[in-house]
């Protein structure tokens, strides 16, 4: 991965007022919300999405810095329709180490919660029920980018109206491809 954590610092909110509509989906990274240089912009984008009636999802980004910003995240969580967390992030947000218990706590805050439990697969829950899907069999080469690949599979399926189980399967499909190769570059179909 070649991150440039300074790129978001140049985000200009005004043009987004016309772009973010009720048909939009806004996905935020926790890193945007935790970085003092980008937090205000991230919250402004979230506010625009809420006002427009756009759907919204959150990837908390990393358990260690999340602890330092926990009150802010707990305040913001109810503004999202989807939470895509790994096991450690879910533990920080819920105060529960067991991923099943974390899922049960977080569903009270966010209508669709996905907890990625690495090689053990994915736990997810929404109003339609609970999904526990094991990870596909895959020779793991590098886990870098697996969570982002999962999101890239999950969100389009979820946004198209697929069931929670189908959305999780799409996420798992792309994540399993990501861990089967070195690096976090785009997956070529």
N, CA and C atoms as an extended XYZ file, in Angstrom:
567
Properties=species:S:1:pos:R:3:atomname:S:1:resname:S:1:resid:I:1 pbc="F F F"
N         0.854       -1.176        0.000 N   UNK     1
C         0.000        0.000        0.000 CA  UNK     1
C         0.895        1.232        0.000 C   UNK     1
N         0.435        2.256       -0.667 N   UNK     2
C         1.146        3.522       -0.703 CA  UNK     2
C         0.202        4.623       -0.227 C   UNK     2
N        -0.032        4.697        1.093 N   UNK     3
C        -0.981        5.696        1.584 CA  UNK     3
C        -0.384        7.093        1.552 C   UNK     3
N        -1.237        8.063        1.389 N   UNK     4
C        -0.861        9.464        1.491 CA  UNK     4
C        -1.868       10.098        2.434 C   UNK     4
N        -1.548       10.037        3.720 N   UNK     5
C        -2.512       10.488        4.717 CA  UNK     5
C        -2.796       11.982        4.628 C   UNK     5
N        -2.015       12.729        3.865 N   UNK     6
C        -2.256       14.155        3.727 CA  UNK     6
C        -3.252       14.511        2.646 C   UNK     6
N        -3.603       13.574        1.783 N   UNK     7
C        -4.484       13.877        0.655 CA  UNK     7
C        -5.851       14.376        1.108 C   UNK     7
N        -6.412       13.796        2.144 N   UNK     8
C        -7.736       14.212        2.619 CA  UNK     8
C        -7.745       15.616        3.204 C   UNK     8
N        -6.585       16.117        3.605 N   UNK     9
C        -6.530       17.452        4.206 CA  UNK     9
C        -6.943       18.535        3.215 C   UNK     9
N        -6.959       18.194        1.938 N   UNK    10
C        -7.327       19.158        0.901 CA  UNK    10
C        -8.781       19.002        0.449 C   UNK    10
N        -9.542       18.198        1.156 N   UNK    11
C       -10.943       17.999        0.806 CA  UNK    11
C       -11.722       19.296        0.965 C   UNK    11
N       -12.435       19.654       -0.092 N   UNK    12
C       -13.264       20.855       -0.074 CA  UNK    12
C       -14.716       20.390       -0.038 C   UNK    12
N       -15.445       20.804        0.956 N   UNK    13
C       -16.803       20.319        1.185 CA  UNK    13
C       -17.809       20.916        0.204 C   UNK    13
N       -17.665       22.166       -0.137 N   UNK    14
C       -18.684       22.871       -0.925 CA  UNK    14
C       -19.109       22.121       -2.196 C   UNK    14
N       -18.190       21.624       -3.038 N   UNK    15
C       -18.638       20.918       -4.251 CA  UNK    15
C       -19.430       19.634       -3.959 C   UNK    15
N       -19.238       19.071       -2.777 N   UNK    16
C       -19.930       17.833       -2.426 CA  UNK    16
C       -21.415       18.054       -2.175 C   UNK    16
N       -21.802       19.273       -1.895 N   UNK    17
C       -23.220       19.568       -1.640 CA  UNK    17
C       -24.086       19.186       -2.836 C   UNK    17
N       -23.556       19.314       -4.041 N   UNK    18
C       -24.311       18.958       -5.250 CA  UNK    18
C       -24.130       17.501       -5.632 C   UNK    18
N       -23.064       16.890       -5.159 N   UNK    19
C       -22.757       15.506       -5.542 CA  UNK    19
C       -23.465       14.498       -4.641 C   UNK    19
N       -23.512       14.780       -3.349 N   UNK    20
C       -24.129       13.852       -2.396 CA  UNK    20
C       -25.631       14.071       -2.403 C   UNK    20
N       -26.341       13.058       -2.892 N   UNK    21
C       -27.801       13.110       -2.990 CA  UNK    21
C       -28.385       11.890       -2.292 C   UNK    21
N       -29.698       11.787       -2.316 N   UNK    22
C       -30.365       10.627       -1.714 CA  UNK    22
C       -29.959        9.329       -2.405 C   UNK    22
N       -29.478        9.411       -3.642 N   UNK    23
C       -29.039        8.218       -4.377 CA  UNK    23
C       -27.580        7.866       -4.118 C   UNK    23
N       -26.894        8.655       -3.318 N   UNK    24
C       -25.466        8.460       -3.057 CA  UNK    24
C       -25.247        7.474       -1.917 C   UNK    24
N       -24.016        6.979       -1.868 N   UNK    25
C       -23.551        6.233       -0.709 CA  UNK    25
C       -22.225        6.848       -0.286 C   UNK    25
N       -22.093        7.130        1.002 N   UNK    26
C       -20.859        7.687        1.539 CA  UNK    26
C       -20.232        6.642        2.460 C   UNK    26
N       -18.992        6.275        2.143 N   UNK    27
C       -18.235        5.329        2.966 CA  UNK    27
C       -17.075        6.091        3.592 C   UNK    27
N       -17.006        6.089        4.907 N   UNK    28
C       -15.941        6.802        5.607 CA  UNK    28
C       -14.978        5.837        6.278 C   UNK    28
N       -13.727        6.213        6.255 N   UNK    29
C       -12.692        5.504        6.992 CA  UNK    29
C       -12.518        6.172        8.345 C   UNK    29
N       -12.337        5.382        9.354 N   UNK    30
C       -12.074        5.917       10.677 CA  UNK    30
C       -10.837        6.792       10.713 C   UNK    30
N        -9.873        6.509        9.851 N   UNK    31
C        -8.664        7.340        9.816 CA  UNK    31
C        -9.022        8.792        9.510 C   UNK    31
N        -9.979        9.012        8.632 N   UNK    32
C       -10.405       10.372        8.310 CA  UNK    32
C       -10.972       11.052        9.549 C   UNK    32
N       -11.742       10.321       10.326 N   UNK    33
C       -12.375       10.898       11.506 CA  UNK    33
C       -11.405       11.070       12.674 C   UNK    33
N       -10.335       10.278       12.712 N   UNK    34
C        -9.374       10.355       13.818 CA  UNK    34
C        -8.270       11.377       13.591 C   UNK    34
N        -8.018       11.739       12.358 N   UNK    35
C        -6.927       12.647       12.034 CA  UNK    35
C        -7.386       14.091       12.282 C   UNK    35
N        -6.692       14.834       13.135 N   UNK    36
C        -7.113       16.217       13.407 CA  UNK    36
C        -7.181       17.085       12.149 C   UNK    36
N        -6.375       16.772       11.137 N   UNK    37
C        -6.372       17.560        9.903 CA  UNK    37
C        -7.577       17.256        9.015 C   UNK    37
N        -8.232       16.127        9.234 N   UNK    38
C        -9.321       15.723        8.338 CA  UNK    38
C       -10.638       15.460        9.049 C   UNK    38
N       -10.627       15.445       10.351 N   UNK    39
C       -11.836       15.095       11.108 CA  UNK    39
C       -13.015       16.010       10.788 C   UNK    39
N       -12.789       17.301       10.755 N   UNK    40
C       -13.891       18.235       10.474 CA  UNK    40
C       -14.476       17.978        9.091 C   UNK    40
N       -13.616       17.710        8.109 N   UNK    41
C       -14.102       17.423        6.755 CA  UNK    41
C       -14.895       16.118        6.731 C   UNK    41
N       -14.402       15.100        7.433 N   UNK    42
C       -15.118       13.831        7.483 CA  UNK    42
C       -16.490       13.969        8.114 C   UNK    42
N       -16.568       14.709        9.202 N   UNK    43
C       -17.855       14.919        9.867 CA  UNK    43
C       -18.775       15.760        8.987 C   UNK    43
N       -18.220       16.739        8.282 N   UNK    44
C       -19.038       17.553        7.374 CA  UNK    44
C       -19.604       16.706        6.238 C   UNK    44
N       -18.809       15.784        5.704 N   UNK    45
C       -19.292       14.878        4.656 CA  UNK    45
C       -20.407       13.991        5.216 C   UNK    45
N       -20.210       13.487        6.431 N   UNK    46
C       -21.243       12.676        7.072 CA  UNK    46
C       -22.522       13.487        7.258 C   UNK    46
N       -22.390       14.702        7.709 N   UNK    47
C       -23.562       15.573        7.884 CA  UNK    47
C       -24.281       15.812        6.556 C   UNK    47
N       -23.511       16.036        5.482 N   UNK    48
C       -24.115       16.217        4.155 CA  UNK    48
C       -24.889       14.964        3.745 C   UNK    48
N       -24.283       13.808        3.989 N   UNK    49
C       -24.924       12.540        3.618 CA  UNK    49
C       -26.208       12.320        4.399 C   UNK    49
N       -26.178       12.615        5.684 N   UNK    50
C       -27.384       12.476        6.518 CA  UNK    50
C       -28.468       13.415        5.999 C   UNK    50
N       -28.117       14.673        5.758 N   UNK    51
C       -29.096       15.660        5.295 CA  UNK    51
C       -29.682       15.287        3.939 C   UNK    51
N       -28.871       14.691        3.080 N   UNK    52
C       -29.336       14.315        1.742 CA  UNK    52
C       -30.137       13.010        1.756 C   UNK    52
N       -30.019       12.245        2.828 N   UNK    53
C       -30.681       10.937        2.869 CA  UNK    53
C       -29.879        9.857        2.160 C   UNK    53
N       -28.576       10.092        1.980 N   UNK    54
C       -27.696        9.098        1.363 CA  UNK    54
C       -27.429        7.974        2.363 C   UNK    54
N       -27.156        6.793        1.859 N   UNK    55
C       -26.753        5.705        2.752 CA  UNK    55
C       -25.302        5.933        3.156 C   UNK    55
N       -24.947        5.369        4.328 N   UNK    56
C       -23.640        5.654        4.896 CA  UNK    56
C       -23.052        4.407        5.551 C   UNK    56
N       -21.749        4.214        5.347 N   UNK    57
C       -21.058        3.099        5.984 CA  UNK    57
C       -19.743        3.580        6.573 C   UNK    57
N       -19.260        2.816        7.554 N   UNK    58
C       -18.039        3.172        8.269 CA  UNK    58
C       -17.134        1.961        8.397 C   UNK    58
N       -15.862        2.166        8.117 N   UNK    59
C       -14.799        1.229        8.452 CA  UNK    59
C       -13.992        1.914        9.549 C   UNK    59
N       -14.032        1.419       10.789 N   UNK    60
C       -13.350        2.107       11.888 CA  UNK    60
C       -11.847        2.278       11.683 C   UNK    60
N       -11.223        1.442       10.873 N   UNK    61
C        -9.849        1.599       10.405 CA  UNK    61
C        -8.772        0.936       11.252 C   UNK    61
N        -8.748        1.103       12.541 N   UNK    62
C        -7.672        0.508       13.322 CA  UNK    62
C        -8.003        0.576       14.809 C   UNK    62
N        -7.868       -0.550       15.476 N   UNK    63
C        -8.273       -0.640       16.879 CA  UNK    63
C        -7.450        0.242       17.808 C   UNK    63
N        -6.151        0.311       17.610 N   UNK    64
C        -5.300        1.059       18.550 CA  UNK    64
C        -5.674        2.542       18.617 C   UNK    64
N        -5.687        3.280       17.496 N   UNK    65
C        -6.071        4.689       17.613 CA  UNK    65
C        -7.556        4.884       17.903 C   UNK    65
N        -8.369        3.893       17.575 N   UNK    66
C        -9.805        3.982       17.839 CA  UNK    66
C       -10.080        4.172       19.329 C   UNK    66
N        -9.270        3.524       20.166 N   UNK    67
C        -9.452        3.656       21.621 CA  UNK    67
C        -9.393        5.113       22.073 C   UNK    67
N        -8.488        5.875       21.471 N   UNK    68
C        -8.311        7.274       21.874 CA  UNK    68
C        -9.467        8.164       21.421 C   UNK    68
N       -10.248        7.687       20.455 N   UNK    69
C       -11.343        8.482       19.891 CA  UNK    69
C       -12.703        7.824       20.119 C   UNK    69
N       -12.748        6.894       21.047 N   UNK    70
C       -13.954        6.100       21.261 CA  UNK    70
C       -15.212        6.933       21.509 C   UNK    70
N       -15.192        7.941       22.370 N   UNK    71
C       -16.439        8.703       22.587 CA  UNK    71
C       -16.993        9.305       21.290 C   UNK    71
N       -16.114        9.851       20.448 N   UNK    72
C       -16.577       10.436       19.187 CA  UNK    72
C       -17.233        9.364       18.314 C   UNK    72
N       -16.595        8.196       18.203 N   UNK    73
C       -17.148        7.134       17.362 CA  UNK    73
C       -18.485        6.635       17.897 C   UNK    73
N       -18.598        6.500       19.197 N   UNK    74
C       -19.870        6.041       19.769 CA  UNK    74
C       -20.977        7.057       19.500 C   UNK    74
N       -20.643        8.343       19.489 N   UNK    75
C       -21.631        9.376       19.151 CA  UNK    75
C       -22.033        9.316       17.679 C   UNK    75
N       -21.073        8.997       16.802 N   UNK    76
C       -21.331        9.008       15.358 CA  UNK    76
C       -21.967        7.717       14.833 C   UNK    76
N       -21.733        6.598       15.502 N   UNK    77
C       -22.210        5.301       14.985 CA  UNK    77
C       -23.681        5.291       14.576 C   UNK    77
N       -24.604        5.868       15.342 N   UNK    78
C       -26.014        5.813       14.945 CA  UNK    78
C       -26.326        6.532       13.622 C   UNK    78
N       -25.379        7.290       13.090 N   UNK    79
C       -25.605        7.981       11.825 CA  UNK    79
C       -25.262        7.109       10.611 C   UNK    79
N       -24.774        5.901       10.859 N   UNK    80
C       -24.407        4.982        9.775 CA  UNK    80
C       -25.422        3.856        9.659 C   UNK    80
N       -25.602        3.353        8.436 N   UNK    81
C       -26.440        2.172        8.233 CA  UNK    81
C       -25.629        0.886        8.273 C   UNK    81
N       -24.328        0.997        7.983 N   UNK    82
C       -23.474       -0.191        7.927 CA  UNK    82
C       -22.178        0.089        8.672 C   UNK    82
N       -21.785       -0.856        9.524 N   UNK    83
C       -20.492       -0.842       10.190 CA  UNK    83
C       -19.731       -2.068        9.718 C   UNK    83
N       -18.541       -1.858        9.170 N   UNK    84
C       -17.680       -2.938        8.692 CA  UNK    84
C       -16.416       -2.929        9.546 C   UNK    84
N       -16.394       -3.738       10.593 N   UNK    85
C       -15.292       -3.728       11.558 CA  UNK    85
C       -14.596       -5.072       11.586 C   UNK    85
N       -13.306       -5.045       11.922 N   UNK    86
C       -12.669       -6.321       12.199 CA  UNK    86
C       -12.904       -6.654       13.672 C   UNK    86
N       -12.468       -7.815       14.068 N   UNK    87
C       -12.729       -8.306       15.422 CA  UNK    87
C       -12.200       -7.357       16.492 C   UNK    87
N       -10.993       -6.824       16.297 N   UNK    88
C       -10.403       -5.931       17.293 CA  UNK    88
C       -11.135       -4.599       17.359 C   UNK    88
N       -11.514       -4.064       16.217 N   UNK    89
C       -12.271       -2.806       16.190 CA  UNK    89
C       -13.631       -2.980       16.848 C   UNK    89
N       -14.286       -4.098       16.564 N   UNK    90
C       -15.592       -4.372       17.175 CA  UNK    90
C       -15.465       -4.489       18.685 C   UNK    90
N       -14.366       -5.068       19.158 N   UNK    91
C       -14.149       -5.188       20.605 CA  UNK    91
C       -14.001       -3.811       21.251 C   UNK    91
N       -13.256       -2.923       20.599 N   UNK    92
C       -13.082       -1.573       21.144 CA  UNK    92
C       -14.422       -0.844       21.172 C   UNK    92
N       -15.165       -0.901       20.066 N   UNK    93
C       -16.434       -0.163       19.972 CA  UNK    93
C       -17.505       -0.695       20.917 C   UNK    93
N       -17.498       -1.994       21.163 N   UNK    94
C       -18.554       -2.604       21.980 CA  UNK    94
C       -18.163       -2.834       23.426 C   UNK    94
N       -16.857       -2.886       23.690 N   UNK    95
C       -16.392       -3.254       25.024 CA  UNK    95
C       -16.467       -4.751       25.272 C   UNK    95
N       -16.679       -5.516       24.222 N   UNK    96
C       -16.805       -6.981       24.324 CA  UNK    96
C       -15.724       -7.656       23.491 C   UNK    96
N       -14.965       -8.562       24.102 N   UNK    97
C       -13.903       -9.262       23.378 CA  UNK    97
C       -14.450      -10.360       22.472 C   UNK    97
N       -15.545      -10.976       22.863 N   UNK    98
C       -16.132      -12.034       22.048 CA  UNK    98
C       -16.837      -11.392       20.852 C   UNK    98
N       -16.498      -11.786       19.612 N   UNK    99
C       -17.104      -11.135       18.449 CA  UNK    99
C       -18.620      -11.291       18.355 C   UNK    99
N       -19.161      -12.403       18.852 N   UNK   100
C       -20.620      -12.581       18.856 CA  UNK   100
C       -21.273      -11.567       19.804 C   UNK   100
N       -20.672      -11.396       20.971 N   UNK   101
C       -21.188      -10.424       21.936 CA  UNK   101
C       -21.028       -8.999       21.407 C   UNK   101
N       -19.896       -8.736       20.744 N   UNK   102
C       -19.671       -7.416       20.146 CA  UNK   102
C       -20.749       -7.120       19.113 C   UNK   102
N       -21.052       -8.096       18.287 N   UNK   103
C       -22.094       -7.944       17.274 CA  UNK   103
C       -23.438       -7.617       17.926 C   UNK   103
N       -23.759       -8.330       18.992 N   UNK   104
C       -25.021       -8.092       19.693 CA  UNK   104
C       -25.091       -6.687       20.292 C   UNK   104
N       -23.970       -6.167       20.763 N   UNK   105
C       -23.940       -4.803       21.323 CA  UNK   105
C       -24.060       -3.757       20.221 C   UNK   105
N       -23.324       -3.943       19.138 N   UNK   106
C       -23.244       -2.930       18.083 CA  UNK   106
C       -24.514       -2.827       17.254 C   UNK   106
N       -25.278       -3.909       17.166 N   UNK   107
C       -26.503       -3.880       16.369 CA  UNK   107
C       -27.522       -2.908       16.977 C   UNK   107
N       -27.360       -2.577       18.240 N   UNK   108
C       -28.237       -1.577       18.868 CA  UNK   108
C       -27.910       -0.159       18.402 C   UNK   108
N       -26.721        0.018       17.811 N   UNK   109
C       -26.282        1.334       17.359 CA  UNK   109
C       -26.351        1.517       15.845 C   UNK   109
N       -26.127        0.430       15.108 N   UNK   110
C       -26.057        0.471       13.638 CA  UNK   110
C       -26.930       -0.655       13.095 C   UNK   110
N       -27.794       -0.381       12.114 N   UNK   111
C       -28.730       -1.412       11.639 CA  UNK   111
C       -28.101       -2.628       10.958 C   UNK   111
N       -26.935       -2.454       10.344 N   UNK   112
C       -26.233       -3.582        9.717 CA  UNK   112
C       -24.798       -3.573       10.227 C   UNK   112
N       -24.416       -4.665       10.891 N   UNK   113
C       -23.076       -4.763       11.459 CA  UNK   113
C       -22.387       -5.997       10.886 C   UNK   113
N       -21.163       -5.785       10.426 N   UNK   114
C       -20.330       -6.863        9.911 CA  UNK   114
C       -19.067       -6.895       10.758 C   UNK   114
N       -18.735       -8.072       11.288 N   UNK   115
C       -17.507       -8.247       12.051 CA  UNK   115
C       -16.677       -9.305       11.333 C   UNK   115
N       -15.522       -8.867       10.826 N   UNK   116
C       -14.616       -9.768       10.113 CA  UNK   116
C       -13.695      -10.416       11.146 C   UNK   116
N       -13.673      -11.738       11.159 N   UNK   117
C       -12.889      -12.473       12.156 CA  UNK   117
C       -11.751      -13.246       11.499 C   UNK   117
N       -11.140      -12.640       10.497 N   UNK   118
C        -9.950      -13.190        9.861 CA  UNK   118
C       -10.185      -14.542        9.218 C   UNK   118
N        -9.299      -15.466        9.489 N   UNK   119
C        -9.364      -16.801        8.887 CA  UNK   119
C       -10.616      -17.563        9.309 C   UNK   119
N       -11.299      -17.087       10.364 N   UNK   120
C       -12.536      -17.744       10.813 CA  UNK   120
C       -13.747      -17.267       10.022 C   UNK   120
N       -13.589      -16.193        9.230 N   UNK   121
C       -14.693      -15.750        8.385 CA  UNK   121
C       -15.319      -14.438        8.811 C   UNK   121
N       -16.651      -14.380        8.733 N   UNK   122
C       -17.392      -13.145        8.963 CA  UNK   122
C       -18.661      -13.444        9.759 C   UNK   122
N       -18.953      -12.553       10.699 N   UNK   123
C       -20.230      -12.557       11.409 CA  UNK   123
C       -20.949      -11.280       10.985 C   UNK   123
N       -22.224      -11.362       10.757 N   UNK   124
C       -22.976      -10.168       10.354 CA  UNK   124
C       -24.402      -10.286       10.868 C   UNK   124
N       -25.012       -9.120       11.032 N   UNK   125
C       -26.389       -9.109       11.524 CA  UNK   125
C       -27.089       -7.853       11.034 C   UNK   125
N       -28.356       -8.027       10.687 N   UNK   126
C       -29.242       -6.904       10.384 CA  UNK   126
C       -30.640       -7.308       10.805 C   UNK   126
N       -31.641       -6.535       10.413 N   UNK   127
C       -33.017       -6.829       10.830 CA  UNK   127
C       -33.508       -8.178       10.303 C   UNK   127
N       -32.919       -8.656        9.221 N   UNK   128
C       -33.354       -9.930        8.642 CA  UNK   128
C       -32.774      -11.143        9.362 C   UNK   128
N       -31.747      -10.932       10.157 N   UNK   129
C       -31.170      -12.059       10.870 CA  UNK   129
C       -29.664      -11.979       11.009 C   UNK   129
N       -29.102      -13.143       11.268 N   UNK   130
C       -27.684      -13.289       11.589 CA  UNK   130
C       -27.015      -14.153       10.534 C   UNK   130
N       -25.799      -13.787       10.139 N   UNK   131
C       -25.013      -14.573        9.189 CA  UNK   131
C       -23.680      -14.903        9.847 C   UNK   131
N       -23.278      -16.166        9.770 N   UNK   132
C       -21.945      -16.596       10.200 CA  UNK   132
C       -21.380      -17.409        9.043 C   UNK   132
N       -20.461      -16.808        8.308 N   UNK   133
C       -19.917      -17.468        7.122 CA  UNK   133
C       -18.426      -17.710        7.316 C   UNK   133
N       -18.007      -18.969        7.206 N   UNK   134
C       -16.571      -19.240        7.328 CA  UNK   134
C       -15.811      -18.639        6.149 C   UNK   134
N       -14.543      -18.386        6.370 N   UNK   135
C       -13.708      -17.864        5.291 CA  UNK   135
C       -13.525      -18.939        4.221 C   UNK   135
N       -13.521      -18.547        2.958 N   UNK   136
C       -13.257      -19.528        1.900 CA  UNK   136
C       -11.860      -20.108        2.069 C   UNK   136
N       -11.686      -21.326        1.637 N   UNK   137
C       -10.352      -21.933        1.674 CA  UNK   137
C        -9.473      -21.199        0.673 C   UNK   137
N        -8.341      -20.756        1.151 N   UNK   138
C        -7.437      -19.976        0.309 CA  UNK   138
C        -6.037      -20.043        0.912 C   UNK   138
N        -5.049      -20.246        0.070 N   UNK   139
C        -3.673      -20.141        0.537 CA  UNK   139
C        -3.392      -18.663        0.768 C   UNK   139
N        -3.075      -18.314        2.004 N   UNK   140
C        -2.862      -16.927        2.353 CA  UNK   140
C        -1.414      -16.542        2.074 C   UNK   140
N        -1.261      -15.534        1.213 N   UNK   141
C         0.050      -15.015        0.854 CA  UNK   141
C         0.322      -13.716        1.598 C   UNK   141
N        -0.675      -12.837        1.642 N   UNK   142
C        -0.517      -11.517        2.260 CA  UNK   142
C        -1.922      -10.997        2.600 C   UNK   142
N        -2.137      -10.626        3.845 N   UNK   143
C        -3.467      -10.151        4.253 CA  UNK   143
C        -3.657       -8.649        4.041 C   UNK   143
N        -2.625       -7.961        3.571 N   UNK   144
C        -2.732       -6.519        3.340 CA  UNK   144
C        -3.866       -6.227        2.359 C   UNK   144
N        -4.775       -5.394        2.763 N   UNK   145
C        -5.874       -4.989        1.889 CA  UNK   145
C        -7.080       -5.916        1.891 C   UNK   145
N        -7.045       -6.976        2.681 N   UNK   146
C        -8.159       -7.930        2.682 CA  UNK   146
C        -9.459       -7.274        3.161 C   UNK   146
N        -9.373       -6.444        4.183 N   UNK   147
C       -10.568       -5.766        4.682 CA  UNK   147
C       -11.152       -4.809        3.663 C   UNK   147
N       -10.291       -4.078        2.977 N   UNK   148
C       -10.761       -3.162        1.936 CA  UNK   148
C       -11.365       -3.934        0.773 C   UNK   148
N       -10.760       -5.069        0.423 N   UNK   149
C       -11.318       -5.905       -0.643 CA  UNK   149
C       -12.687       -6.447       -0.230 C   UNK   149
N       -12.826       -6.827        1.041 N   UNK   150
C       -14.124       -7.291        1.529 CA  UNK   150
C       -15.166       -6.192        1.334 C   UNK   150
N       -14.821       -4.977        1.742 N   UNK   151
C       -15.742       -3.846        1.602 CA  UNK   151
C       -16.107       -3.625        0.138 C   UNK   151
N       -15.124       -3.758       -0.757 N   UNK   152
C       -15.362       -3.564       -2.194 CA  UNK   152
C       -16.320       -4.603       -2.759 C   UNK   152
N       -16.394       -5.765       -2.153 N   UNK   153
C       -17.361       -6.767       -2.577 CA  UNK   153
C       -18.698       -6.617       -1.868 C   UNK   153
N       -18.649       -6.332       -0.576 N   UNK   154
C       -19.858       -6.261        0.234 CA  UNK   154
C       -20.760       -5.090       -0.152 C   UNK   154
N       -20.194       -3.886       -0.185 N   UNK   155
C       -21.036       -2.700       -0.356 CA  UNK   155
C       -21.827       -2.675       -1.659 C   UNK   155
N       -21.230       -2.964       -2.812 N   UNK   156
C       -22.051       -2.944       -4.032 CA  UNK   156
C       -23.206       -3.948       -3.977 C   UNK   156
N       -22.958       -5.113       -3.401 N   UNK   157
C       -24.031       -6.105       -3.276 CA  UNK   157
C       -25.118       -5.581       -2.338 C   UNK   157
N       -24.709       -5.079       -1.183 N   UNK   158
C       -25.662       -4.556       -0.196 CA  UNK   158
C       -26.466       -3.403       -0.785 C   UNK   158
N       -25.790       -2.506       -1.483 N   UNK   159
C       -26.472       -1.348       -2.069 CA  UNK   159
C       -27.440       -1.738       -3.174 C   UNK   159
N       -27.187       -2.861       -3.827 N   UNK   160
C       -28.088       -3.314       -4.900 CA  UNK   160
C       -29.307       -4.043       -4.344 C   UNK   160
N       -29.359       -4.217       -3.023 N   UNK   161
C       -30.504       -4.879       -2.410 CA  UNK   161
C       -30.312       -6.360       -2.158 C   UNK   161
N       -29.088       -6.854       -2.326 N   UNK   162
C       -28.820       -8.273       -2.052 CA  UNK   162
C       -29.049       -8.567       -0.572 C   UNK   162
N       -29.291       -9.796       -0.261 N   UNK   163
C       -29.453      -10.192        1.134 CA  UNK   163
C       -28.135       -9.993        1.871 C   UNK   163
N       -28.213       -9.981        3.183 N   UNK   164
C       -27.007       -9.868        3.992 CA  UNK   164
C       -26.059      -11.025        3.687 C   UNK   164
N       -26.598      -12.237        3.594 N   UNK   165
C       -25.756      -13.401        3.312 CA  UNK   165
C       -25.064      -13.279        1.957 C   UNK   165
N       -25.789      -12.833        0.941 N   UNK   166
C       -25.181      -12.664       -0.387 CA  UNK   166
C       -24.129      -11.566       -0.380 C   UNK   166
N       -24.403      -10.494        0.346 N   UNK   167
C       -23.444       -9.397        0.440 CA  UNK   167
C       -22.165       -9.853        1.132 C   UNK   167
N       -22.311      -10.619        2.206 N   UNK   168
C       -21.147      -11.170        2.904 CA  UNK   168
C       -20.368      -12.094        1.967 C   UNK   168
N       -21.056      -12.921        1.212 N   UNK   169
C       -20.378      -13.830        0.280 CA  UNK   169
C       -19.574      -13.071       -0.767 C   UNK   169
N       -20.144      -11.977       -1.276 N   UNK   170
C       -19.409      -11.159       -2.256 CA  UNK   170
C       -18.172      -10.543       -1.617 C   UNK   170
N       -18.310      -10.072       -0.397 N   UNK   171
C       -17.155       -9.538        0.312 CA  UNK   171
C       -16.089      -10.596        0.535 C   UNK   171
N       -16.517      -11.774        0.948 N   UNK   172
C       -15.579      -12.880        1.172 CA  UNK   172
C       -14.868      -13.280       -0.124 C   UNK   172
N       -15.612      -13.246       -1.219 N   UNK   173
C       -15.023      -13.629       -2.509 CA  UNK   173
C       -13.849      -12.720       -2.856 C   UNK   173
N       -14.045      -11.413       -2.725 N   UNK   174
C       -12.959      -10.491       -3.056 CA  UNK   174
C       -11.839      -10.528       -2.015 C   UNK   174
N       -12.177      -10.668       -0.754 N   UNK   175
C       -11.147      -10.743        0.285 CA  UNK   175
C       -10.272      -11.979        0.085 C   UNK   175
N       -10.886      -13.094       -0.306 N   UNK   176
C       -10.092      -14.311       -0.506 CA  UNK   176
C        -9.149      -14.157       -1.696 C   UNK   176
N        -9.560      -13.419       -2.697 N   UNK   177
C        -8.649      -13.133       -3.817 CA  UNK   177
C        -7.497      -12.249       -3.364 C   UNK   177
N        -7.814      -11.274       -2.497 N   UNK   178
C        -6.781      -10.345       -2.032 CA  UNK   178
C        -5.707      -11.052       -1.211 C   UNK   178
N        -6.091      -11.978       -0.348 N   UNK   179
C        -5.094      -12.638        0.503 CA  UNK   179
C        -4.279      -13.667       -0.265 C   UNK   179
N        -4.698      -13.994       -1.471 N   UNK   180
C        -3.985      -14.971       -2.279 CA  UNK   180
C        -2.852      -14.387       -3.111 C   UNK   180
N        -2.581      -13.091       -2.910 N   UNK   181
C        -1.515      -12.445       -3.679 CA  UNK   181
C        -0.784      -11.440       -2.802 C   UNK   181
N         0.368      -10.992       -3.244 N   UNK   182
C         1.165      -10.020       -2.501 CA  UNK   182
C         0.665       -8.612       -2.808 C   UNK   182
N         0.517       -7.821       -1.763 N   UNK   183
C         0.208       -6.415       -1.934 CA  UNK   183
C        -1.269       -6.114       -1.932 C   UNK   183
N        -1.554       -4.812       -1.900 N   UNK   184
C        -2.943       -4.366       -1.799 CA  UNK   184
C        -3.384       -3.610       -3.032 C   UNK   184
N        -2.767       -3.881       -4.168 N   UNK   185
C        -3.158       -3.201       -5.394 CA  UNK   185
C        -4.519       -3.668       -5.877 C   UNK   185
N        -5.065       -2.984       -6.875 N   UNK   186
C        -6.371       -3.370       -7.412 CA  UNK   186
C        -6.353       -4.817       -7.939 C   UNK   186
N        -7.475       -5.479       -7.746 N   UNK   187
C        -7.619       -6.836       -8.262 CA  UNK   187
C        -8.077       -6.766       -9.707 C   UNK   187
N        -7.324       -7.375      -10.571 N   UNK   188
C        -7.714       -7.387      -11.984 CA  UNK   188
C        -8.562       -8.627      -12.211 C   UNK   188
N        -9.727       -8.415      -12.786 N   UNK   189
C       -10.652       -9.542      -12.981 CA  UNK   189
C       -10.192      -10.448      -14.057 C   UNK   189
